[in-house]
Amino acid sequence: MSSVGVRRGERIAQLVADLSGERLQAQRVLDLGCNDGGFSLQAARQGAREVVGIEGREANLAQGIARRDAEGLEQVKFIQGDIRDLSPERYGEFDVVLCLGVLYHLDVPEVFEFAHRVASVCRGYALVETQMGVAARERVEFEGRIYEGVWYGEDVAQPGASLDNRRSFWPTKASLLNLLADVGFTSVAEVLNPYVPNLAAYRDHTLLVAFKGEPMRDDRGDRWPQRLPKMVHPAQGLRYFVRDRVARRRGGGLPSLFR
């Protein structure tokens, strides 16, 4: 495994430990698009009660099955299947859902349908690691909502590519955050530490923690815009002070709570 792969594994292990703690011993973990089962086996070693890894390519699972059997990790179940068929009726519900390097290999409308399916089986939190569009070049509609992003060409012959679609849709960060809210995740946090240098350098890569909680209000709040105004506290310099004064006259500016 590459050094980046090792650091990714360590980061996910730390997150699961921090978020689940001793409760992991009573929790079910789902690893979507599990490849060779590395994250699935890691969760089992950390003490997860049950782990289900779903992978579309049988050849990718061979190494994971061999390692599972060699280590006697009987709580791990590997399934060859299409993650786009995910449903609570088929697999039940899970406390932890690992959606690592999967979302950006799906086309429209599957990427949106899959997000709904992830939320439907998640009763705790999901770790979503994905690429994002850095420009809103394309606009697509799903269930009355507009999402923006870019198209990405897939080479289905590659072991880490999509199963059968020739292109995938990468939502922008704003659209990704809106999508997670739309499917029922009540809060989303971005993971900045543990720091993985080779990944942090990429502006189009992110790792999010999406929580499936109880909404505190009926509406889902404001949607993330594609562009945010560049505001800074006026104490940072004269130009920011002037911008704030102008914004206040227009009914904006730094909220009084932070002045």
N, C-alpha and C positions, 0 to 999 in steps of 0.2 A: 504494500500500500504506500502511496506517495505521502510526503510529509503533510501536504494539504489535507489528504484524506484522514491521516492520523489526527490532525488538529481539529478537523470537523467532528470526528468521532468523540474526541475529548470534550469539545464544546457541547455537543448534544447530551453527553453523559452528565456534565455539570448542570445543565439546565433541568434535566429530568430529576436529578438529585435535589436541586434547589426548589423545584416546583412541587414535586410529589413527596420527597422525603421518605419517611417510614411508611407512608400510606401506599407506596408503590407495591408493597408486599401483598396488598389486597386489590390491586388494580389490573385492568386489562389494557394492553398496549397493542395498537394497530400500526404496522409499518407498511405504508403504501408504496408500491414500486420498489420493493426491498432489494432488488438486484441480487447480490450474493449473500444477503441476510446479515450483513455486518451490524447494522443498528439493532436489528431484532435480537441477535445474540447478546449484544451489549446490554440491552434492557433486561434480558433474562439474568445475566450475571449480576446486575444491580438488584435483583430480587423481585422483579415483576411476577405477579401470580400467573398471568397467562399472556402470551405474545402470539399475535397472528401476523405473518408476513405474506403479502400478496405480490406476486411478480408474474409478468406476462410471458417471459421467456424461460422455458424449462432449463436451458443450458446455464442461465445465470444462477439458478437455484442450487445446482449440483454441489458447489463448494460449501454453501451454507448448510445444506443437509448433512454433508460429511462432517463439518465442524460441530454441528449440533449433536450428532450421534456420538462423536468422539468425546465431547465434554459432558454428555449425559444431561443435556438441558431439555428435559422432557416437556417443559411447559411451553416450548416453542412449536408452533404449527406453521409450516410453510404450505402455501396454496398457489398453484399455477392458475392464474386467472386474470381477467381484464379489470383493472381498477375502475373503469367506467361503469361497471355493473355493480358497484358498491351500494349496499342498502342495509338498513337495520334488520330487515326481514331475513336476509341471507347470512349476515355475520354478527348481528347483535349490536350492542352499544359498547363504546370504549371510553376509558378515562383519559387515555393519552393517545393522540393520533399523530404519527410522524408522516408528514407530507414533504419529504426532502428531495429536491431536484426532480419534481414530478409535474407541477402545475404548468410549467412553461413548455411542456411537450404535448399540449392539447390544443386542438383547433376549436373554432367557433361552430356550434354552441356548446361543445363538450366541456370546455374549460369552465363555463358558467354552471352547467349541470353538475359537473364534478364537485365544484365548490359547495353546491347545495347538498350533495351526497355526503361530503366530508362532515358538514355541520349536522346532518341527520344522524350520523353514527357517533358523534362526539358528545360526551356528557361532562367533559372536564376541560381540557385544553388541547390545542393542535399546534405543532411546530411546523411552520410553513417556510421552507427555504426555496427561493426561486429567483429566476432572472426577471427583469422588468423592462418595459419599453422606456427609453429616456426621452422620447418625443411622441406627441399625440398625433401620429400621422394618419391613423385610421380610426374611424368611429363605427362601432357596432352596437346594435340594440338587442337586449334580451329582457323579456318580461317587462317591457316599458321603460327600462333603464338604459342609459347610454354609457358605454365604456370605451375608453380610448387607449391606443397603444400602437404596436407595430407587428407586422407579420415576420415570422422566422421560418426559413426553409429547413425541412427535416430530411435526413438521409436515413431511411428506415433500415438500411443494411448495417448501420452501426449499432453495437450492442446497447449503447446508452441512449439511443434515439427513441422516437415514438414507435408504437407498434405498427401502425398502418397509415396514419395521416401524413401527407406530404408537406404540410405546413402547420405551424402552431401560432397562436396569438399570445403575445406578451403584453398584458395590461401595463399601463404606467403605474407608478407607485400610488398615485391618487386613486386611480380606478381599481387597483388591487385592494386598497383599504376600503373603498366604497363597497366592493363586491363582498368582502368578508363581513361587513356590517349588514349588507342586504340579505345574506343567507342566515343570519342569526347569531353571529359572534358579537357579544356585547362590549368587549374591549379588546384592543390589539396593542401590543408593545413591540418595539423593535429591539433586537438583541445587539448590543454594542460590545459587551464583554461576556465571555472570554473573546479576546481579540485574535483573529486569524489574518495575519498581514496580507497574504496572497489573495484573500477574498475581499478584505476591507477596501482594497485599492479600486475595486470595480463599483462604479456608481449604479450599475444596472443589476446588482446582486443584493439580496437582503435575506435576513432570517427574522421571522415574526413569530410572536406567541399570540395566538388567538384564543380568547377565553369564551367558553359557552356558559354564560351566567344567566341570571334573571334580570331582565331589563328594568331599570329604575323608573322609566317613564314610557308612555305608550308609543310615542313617535321615536324614530331612530336618529333624530338629531340632524344637524347640517351635514351635507356631503362635502367631501374634500374637493376643492377646485384644482384644476390642472396647474394653475399658477397662483402663488401666494404673493401678496405685496411684500416688498423687502423693507421691513421695519426693524429699527434698532432703538434701544433706549436712548433718549436725547443726551444723557450724560456721556455717551461714547464720543461725542464730538460736535462741532458747530453745525455741520451739514445735517446731522441727524436731529439736532435741536430745531433747526429751521423746518425740516420736513415734518416734525411732530407738530410744530405751531401751525403750519399750513393745514395739516390733516385735522387738527382740532377745530379749526374754523369751518371745515367741511363736515364736521360731525364725527370725526374719527380720532386718530392719534392714540397715544399710549393710554390704556384704561387707567382710570384714577386709582384703582386698586394697587397698581404697580408704580405709581409716581412717588 
